[in-house]
Every structure is written in structure tokens, then in C-alpha cells.
Amino acid sequence: MSDRDLDTKKIPVTRSVSKEDLFGIFFLKKTGSEEWNSYYGTVDVLRPLFQEIEFRRTVAGFYVNHITNKSQNTVRISYFTDRQNMDKVVAVFRNFFHAKELYEIDSCPPDKALVADSYGGEPFEERFRNFLNRETQIGLELLQENRLHSRSLFATYRWQVRKASLSFEEHFEKTFLKYSSTYRSWSDAERRRFFSDLKEWPNPPQVDWAHMMVNFVLGNDWNYVFGDPQYLSPGKPLPIAEINNRLSAYRMEHQIPLDWKANSP
């Protein structure tokens, strides 16, 4: 049976990630000259890769985010694979990059790694790997369905929900249910596990686990807050106008509508 005869719906986008899986990274130069538009544009260019049959056969999981590498703004793809597939995976990535004219700035070949080294250490490793994979699946769907609402959701998470110790579930779940087929497909237990992971912060002042999803969906995060003893006093949630000022200060080219509500996606 050829690849074109296969029903791709029967091949999981990714499977469960093992702590024994190898870890590799690619750094890609964003297309275009406008930073944030080119970031999301590059994510959109990458979407078909994540649905390719060979990608889905050989990659156990992956994580996408915005990062500076070699003084250039890049999209980073971190991925998990086994030793049997490591050479094939690298070829799948590079063939796609070449076809789509994406510029590879740097890379790290698949190797053993403690990915959770700064995020709780070895006891958290398998859980952290699978969280990175799951939040990326949801984030891709949110950005495709409603980018403005999704970016607003994570900016207000940082300055309202986490800052004032408000409910994660009340803030996020209606949006997840509306825009994420991945989240809708999960059992109640799987949803509870995801929220438990999203709330995790085992190693202050290192970033919280939710930072990974903030960075991906919003395209940045305010990393200085994790070393600020006043950030989790807990404080009062910031009004949207003040959050917009902080978005402008970070030149994120995104403003939250003043009447925006998390529960009205």
C-alpha cells in the first residue's frame, strides 16, 4: 500500500512522548520583514509539515516557539524521535524547509537530553515533554481559528490570571472547547491533567510551564516577572488598558479590545 492510499486520520499527529526519545532542534528565519506578522506567517507555512505522513510516522512530539538565535528572531521547532528514525526525521524537516524556502539558521541533531532540567528536573521529564507536545497541538489550532482572541487570552493570562491567582479553567476552557479539536477529543481526566501541567511552576524564578504556551501563542512573554518578588503577591489583575501598554512596550504589534472577554471567544 502506498502512502497516498493511507488514511492520514488513522495516523496520530503525534504519539505519547517517552523520556527515552531523542531531542532535536531547528531554528528557522522568519519570512518577511515585519517581526510578528512574519512569525505567524512562518508558523502557517509550517502547518502542512505537521500533517505529512512521514512526519507523523517518525516524530513522537514537537514544540514550536519564538526565540532569538544568533541575534536573529527565529521560529524554533523542538522535536522528539527515536534512534531508528533520527536520520529520516532530519531529512523530512530539511526537505520541507527547502521546498518552502525557509532559511535554517541553526540546528541541534537528535540526542539524549534532560529537557525538564530547569523545569523540575528528571522526575518531571516525561510529563514535561508530553505537555510541550500537547500545548503545541492546542496552540496551533487556536492561532488558526482566532489569532486575535488567542493572543489576548494569553496576554491576560500573564497579567490577570497568574498575577492574581485566578482560575485557569474559567479563563481558558471555553476558548479551548470552541477552537481546539485536540482539546475536545480528550477525556475529562486528560483535560484535568493538561490544566495541572499548565499550572505547574516547580522552579521559581525559572519560568512557569505556561510560559511555553504564552511564548508560542503570543509570540513572546515578559520573562522579567519571574524574578520579581511582587509579581505573585498575589496582586490585583491589571486592566486591559495597562496590559496594552505593556504589549506596546514590548513592540508586540497587538492590542486587546477594551471590551474583550475571555469567556466570549
C-alpha positions as CSV (number, residue, x, y, z in Angstrom):
1,M,0.0,0.0,0.0
2,S,1.4,3.4,-1.0
3,D,1.4,6.5,1.2
4,R,-1.2,8.1,-0.9
5,D,-3.6,5.2,-0.1
6,L,-3.3,5.6,3.6
7,D,-6.0,7.3,5.6
8,T,-4.0,10.0,7.5
9,K,-6.8,10.4,10.0
10,K,-5.7,7.0,11.3
11,I,-2.2,8.1,11.9
12,P,-1.9,10.2,15.1
13,V,-0.5,13.7,14.6
14,T,1.9,12.7,17.4
15,R,2.0,9.9,19.9
16,S,3.0,9.8,23.5
17,V,6.5,11.1,24.1
18,S,8.9,8.9,26.1
19,K,11.7,10.2,28.2
20,E,13.9,8.0,26.2
21,D,13.1,9.7,22.9
22,L,15.9,11.8,21.4
23,F,15.5,15.6,21.3
24,G,16.5,17.8,18.3
25,I,16.0,21.4,17.4
26,F,15.8,23.6,14.3
27,F,16.0,27.4,14.2
28,L,14.3,29.0,11.2
29,K,14.5,32.6,10.0
30,K,11.1,34.1,9.8
31,T,10.0,35.2,6.4
32,G,9.2,38.8,5.6
33,S,10.4,42.0,7.4
34,E,7.6,42.6,9.9
35,E,8.6,40.7,13.0
36,W,5.2,39.5,14.4
37,N,3.5,39.0,11.0
38,S,6.4,37.0,9.8
39,Y,6.5,34.9,12.9
40,Y,2.8,33.8,12.5
41,G,3.3,33.6,8.7
42,T,6.1,31.1,9.2
43,V,4.0,29.1,11.7
44,D,1.3,29.0,9.0
45,V,3.9,27.9,6.4
46,L,5.0,25.0,8.7
47,R,1.4,23.7,9.3
48,P,1.4,21.3,6.3
49,L,4.6,19.7,7.6
50,F,2.9,18.6,10.8
51,Q,0.3,16.7,8.8
52,E,2.7,14.9,6.4
53,I,2.5,11.2,6.7
54,E,6.3,10.7,7.1
55,F,6.4,13.4,9.8
56,R,3.6,11.8,11.7
57,R,5.2,8.3,11.4
58,T,8.6,9.4,12.7
59,V,8.1,12.3,15.1
60,A,6.8,11.4,18.6
61,G,6.0,15.0,19.5
62,F,7.1,18.6,18.9
63,Y,7.1,22.1,20.3
64,V,7.1,25.4,18.5
65,N,8.1,28.8,19.8
66,H,9.6,32.3,19.1
67,I,13.2,32.8,20.2
68,T,16.3,34.9,19.3
69,N,19.2,32.9,18.0
70,K,22.5,34.4,16.7
71,S,20.9,37.8,17.1
72,Q,18.1,36.9,14.8
73,N,14.4,36.4,15.5
74,T,13.6,32.8,14.7
75,V,10.9,30.2,14.9
76,R,12.3,27.2,16.9
77,I,11.0,23.7,16.3
78,S,11.9,21.3,19.1
79,Y,11.1,17.6,18.4
80,F,11.2,14.1,19.8
81,T,12.1,11.0,17.9
82,D,13.6,7.6,18.4
83,R,17.1,6.5,17.3
84,Q,15.7,4.3,14.5
85,N,14.0,7.4,12.8
86,M,16.5,10.1,13.6
87,D,18.1,10.4,10.2
88,K,14.8,10.1,8.4
89,V,13.3,12.9,10.6
90,V,16.1,15.3,9.8
91,A,15.6,14.7,6.1
92,V,11.8,15.2,6.4
93,F,12.4,18.6,8.0
94,R,15.1,19.8,5.6
95,N,13.2,18.7,2.5
96,F,10.2,20.7,3.7
97,F,12.3,23.8,4.5
98,H,13.9,23.7,1.1
99,A,10.6,23.3,-0.7
100,K,9.1,26.3,1.3
101,E,12.3,28.4,1.1
102,L,12.6,28.6,4.9
103,Y,16.1,29.6,6.0
104,E,17.7,27.3,8.6
105,I,19.9,29.4,10.9
106,D,21.0,26.7,13.3
107,S,20.1,23.2,14.5
108,C,20.9,20.6,17.1
109,P,20.8,17.0,15.9
110,P,18.6,14.5,17.8
111,D,20.4,13.4,21.0
112,K,19.7,12.4,24.6
113,A,18.6,15.4,26.7
114,L,17.0,16.3,30.0
115,V,14.5,18.8,28.6
116,A,13.0,19.5,32.1
117,D,16.4,20.3,33.6
118,S,15.3,23.8,34.6
119,Y,11.6,22.9,34.9
120,G,11.6,20.5,37.8
121,G,14.3,18.1,36.7
122,E,14.3,14.3,36.0
123,P,11.1,13.5,38.0
124,F,9.2,15.8,35.6
125,E,10.9,14.8,32.4
126,E,8.3,12.6,30.7
127,R,5.4,14.8,31.9
128,F,7.1,18.0,30.7
129,R,7.8,16.5,27.3
130,N,4.2,15.5,26.8
131,F,3.0,18.9,28.0
132,L,5.1,20.6,25.4
133,N,3.6,18.4,22.7
134,R,0.0,18.8,23.9
135,E,0.2,22.6,24.3
136,T,1.6,22.9,20.8
137,Q,-1.3,21.0,19.3
138,I,-3.8,23.2,21.0
139,G,-1.8,26.4,20.3
140,L,-1.7,25.6,16.5
141,E,-5.5,25.2,16.5
142,L,-6.1,28.4,18.4
143,L,-4.0,30.5,16.2
144,Q,-5.6,29.1,13.1
145,E,-9.1,29.7,14.3
146,N,-8.9,33.1,16.0
147,R,-5.4,34.7,16.4
148,L,-6.5,37.9,18.0
149,H,-8.6,36.3,20.7
150,S,-6.0,33.7,21.4
151,R,-3.2,36.2,21.7
152,S,-5.4,38.3,24.0
153,L,-6.2,35.1,26.1
154,F,-2.5,34.6,26.8
155,A,-1.6,38.2,27.4
156,T,-4.4,38.5,30.0
157,Y,-3.3,35.1,31.5
158,R,0.1,36.6,32.3
159,W,-1.2,39.9,33.8
160,Q,-4.6,38.8,35.3
161,V,-4.9,35.1,35.9
162,R,-1.3,34.2,37.1
163,K,-0.7,37.5,38.7
164,A,-3.9,37.5,40.8
165,S,-4.1,33.6,41.2
166,L,-7.4,33.4,39.4
167,S,-8.9,30.2,37.9
168,F,-7.1,28.8,34.9
169,E,-10.1,26.7,33.9
170,E,-12.5,29.7,33.9
171,H,-10.1,31.7,31.8
172,F,-9.1,29.1,29.2
173,E,-11.6,26.4,28.8
174,K,-14.4,28.0,26.7
175,T,-11.8,29.0,24.2
176,F,-10.1,25.6,24.2
177,L,-13.5,23.9,23.7
178,K,-14.5,26.2,20.8
179,Y,-11.3,26.3,18.8
180,S,-9.3,23.2,19.7
181,S,-10.4,19.8,18.3
182,T,-7.5,18.3,20.2
183,Y,-8.8,19.5,23.5
184,R,-12.4,18.5,22.6
185,S,-11.1,15.0,21.8
186,W,-9.7,14.4,25.3
187,S,-11.4,12.7,28.2
188,D,-12.2,14.7,31.4
189,A,-9.1,13.1,33.0
190,E,-6.9,14.2,30.1
191,R,-8.2,17.7,30.4
192,R,-7.6,17.9,34.1
193,R,-4.0,16.6,33.5
194,F,-3.4,19.3,31.0
195,F,-4.6,22.1,33.4
196,S,-2.4,20.6,36.1
197,D,0.6,20.8,33.8
198,L,-0.4,24.4,32.7
199,K,-0.4,25.5,36.3
200,E,3.0,23.9,37.1
201,W,5.8,26.1,38.3
202,P,8.3,23.8,40.1
203,N,11.4,26.0,40.0
204,P,10.9,29.8,40.6
205,P,12.4,32.1,39.5
206,Q,12.7,30.0,36.4
207,V,9.6,30.5,34.1
208,D,6.4,28.6,34.7
209,W,5.3,25.8,32.4
210,A,2.6,28.0,31.0
211,H,5.3,30.3,29.7
212,M,5.9,27.8,26.9
213,M,2.4,28.3,25.6
214,V,2.4,32.0,26.2
215,N,5.6,32.3,24.1
216,F,4.1,30.2,21.3
217,V,0.7,31.8,21.0
218,L,1.6,35.4,22.0
219,G,5.0,35.3,20.3
220,N,6.8,36.5,23.4
221,D,6.5,36.7,27.2
222,W,7.6,39.1,30.0
223,N,10.4,36.9,31.4
224,Y,11.4,39.5,33.9
225,V,8.3,38.9,36.0
226,F,9.7,35.5,37.2
227,G,12.4,37.3,39.2
228,D,10.1,40.0,40.5
229,P,9.0,39.2,44.1
230,Q,6.0,41.4,43.7
231,Y,4.6,39.5,40.7
232,L,2.8,36.9,42.8
233,S,2.0,38.8,45.9
234,P,-0.7,38.0,44.8
235,G,-1.5,41.2,43.1
236,K,-4.6,42.6,41.5
237,P,-5.3,41.7,37.9
238,L,-4.2,44.5,35.6
239,P,-6.9,46.3,33.5
240,I,-6.7,45.7,29.7
241,A,-5.5,49.3,29.0
242,E,-2.5,48.7,31.2
243,I,-1.8,45.3,29.6
244,N,-2.0,47.0,26.2
245,N,0.7,49.5,27.4
246,R,2.9,46.5,28.2
247,L,2.3,44.9,24.8
248,S,3.3,48.2,23.2
249,A,6.4,48.5,25.3
250,Y,7.4,45.0,24.0
251,R,6.6,46.1,20.5
252,M,4.2,43.1,20.1
253,E,2.1,44.9,17.5
254,H,-1.1,43.6,19.1
255,Q,-3.7,45.4,21.2
256,I,-6.5,43.8,23.2
257,P,-10.0,45.3,22.5
258,L,-11.0,47.1,25.7
259,D,-14.3,45.2,25.9
260,W,-12.6,41.8,25.3
261,K,-13.8,38.9,27.5
262,A,-12.0,35.5,27.9
263,N,-15.4,33.7,28.1
264,S,-16.7,35.2,24.8
265,P,-14.4,33.7,22.2
